[in-house]
Amino acid sequence: MKTTNQTDATSHADIAELAHTLQSAIRQLLGDPAAGISRPTDLSRSWNLEQTMCVRVFQALRSNDPSAALMRLPSPQSIRLLVDRAREHGVAQESVDEARKAIGRLEQIIGAVGGRKSNLDTLLSSEVLEDRAKLEHGAKQNVFRGMSQLLGVQVDCALVAYFVRPSENAGWCDDLAVYGARGLRRLRAELPILLGGRNSTRDDVDEMPDMIKSLHSPTIESNGLATAIKEFCSDPFPNVQIVREGSTLLYTLPKASRSAYDELSLIFASDEKEASPLLSTETMHNAQYAFAPRNPSKHMLLDVFVHKDVWLDVHPSLVMARSGPGHNPNRATMNMDLVDHAETIQNHGFNAAAIHTEKFPRYAELVRHVHQQMKWTLGDFRLYRCIVRYPVVGLWYSMQFRLPVAHHRHH
């Protein structure tokens, strides 16, 4: 005896057939002369049904896309209530029976994906981008609220911006990283806060290479002020501590007095020399620029500025994964625990006007400041940007550039 599995039960053909059957059955119920219903308010008032459910029913009836139609329908229990009300109001028994049969088929498909309508909606959302974005937004917003309570902190905008340019040593790229948070607020002063950190991108080192705070200080010390871009930080600067362990820097904010609820803005910078090769190597085929949010944030801004002399014809892809990329973006686990997403990368090219973002009001000023301190020309960098609303704490968001392969000349 063949068991219906998830793939069979939710095939495109089955979804299309079921959506058409349900739409037709419900139209027969509502279109019956005994019903006298033409809009959601008629349905809600006449049959004493909840208004939101009635709106969803009409949205499903108007949809020409099978996946969208099933997503917009309420639960089978709600549709059964609709059918019962139809029978009470004199709708033909034949129409009622057809509707109940279609509901039974919907319940079979829901059972094949774990028994919840929300599971089916998530599965279908991959084909309906608008609905998928709404589902993801709601889910991420709930995670944000829960993690804010658990960790005792929330952030208006978390930032990581990488500036990639040729190294003095031919064949390599340096990258200056600017990172931090705008609008960080403690909710529970008794808890310490892990602000974030930085990992070396090199796979062949066990210790942090010379990451130099080029804007203010030649070395990285234990005090966070050494790497802070003070002009864009809160004043007075809080007691940020740096923990340096192996190839990782971590920034922490110790627990504070009960009065320490002031909103903070903290921006840091560090420069890694020879962070990525210009061309693909045996062990490194991708250059990656990643961000793993440590604290619940309303927005995340991940920018990669690439110099005109670096990877001009290479455009990045966005990778999200549950395990950290560590040093090597080519390892197997980066392809095993990927997270499907609706996020995108915007390619702003060399347009300096595109740097401004409302998510970070002084951001364009910050970028100009970095260029002035490093003696760069603003128009020499093209910008790739990813903005995420309610990024998920612990996920890795990574822009990856496929490194060009060296072309050898044959004699």
MOGI-V77186 format. One record per run of one state. SS is the DSSP state (H for helix, E for strand, L for the rest). FROM is the first residue (numbers start at 0). TO is the last residue. If there is no record, write none. Layout:
BEGIN
ss=SS from=FROM to=TO
ss=SS from=FROM to=TO
END
This chain:
BEGIN
ss=L from=0 to=4
ss=H from=5 to=8
ss=L from=9 to=10
ss=H from=11 to=30
ss=L from=31 to=38
ss=H from=39 to=46
ss=L from=47 to=49
ss=H from=50 to=61
ss=L from=62 to=64
ss=H from=65 to=71
ss=L from=72 to=74
ss=H from=75 to=87
ss=L from=88 to=91
ss=H from=92 to=111
ss=L from=112 to=115
ss=H from=116 to=124
ss=L from=125 to=127
ss=H from=128 to=150
ss=L from=151 to=151
ss=E from=152 to=165
ss=L from=166 to=170
ss=E from=171 to=185
ss=L from=186 to=191
ss=E from=192 to=198
ss=L from=199 to=209
ss=E from=210 to=211
ss=L from=212 to=221
ss=E from=222 to=222
ss=H from=223 to=225
ss=L from=226 to=226
ss=E from=227 to=227
ss=L from=228 to=228
ss=H from=229 to=231
ss=L from=232 to=238
ss=E from=239 to=244
ss=L from=245 to=246
ss=E from=247 to=252
ss=L from=253 to=262
ss=E from=263 to=276
ss=L from=277 to=277
ss=E from=278 to=278
ss=L from=279 to=284
ss=E from=285 to=291
ss=L from=292 to=295
ss=E from=296 to=306
ss=L from=307 to=315
ss=E from=316 to=320
ss=L from=321 to=330
ss=H from=331 to=334
ss=L from=335 to=336
ss=E from=337 to=337
ss=L from=338 to=344
ss=E from=345 to=348
ss=L from=349 to=350
ss=H from=351 to=354
ss=L from=355 to=361
ss=H from=362 to=373
ss=L from=374 to=376
ss=H from=377 to=379
ss=E from=380 to=388
ss=L from=389 to=394
ss=E from=395 to=401
ss=L from=402 to=402
ss=E from=403 to=403
ss=L from=404 to=410
END
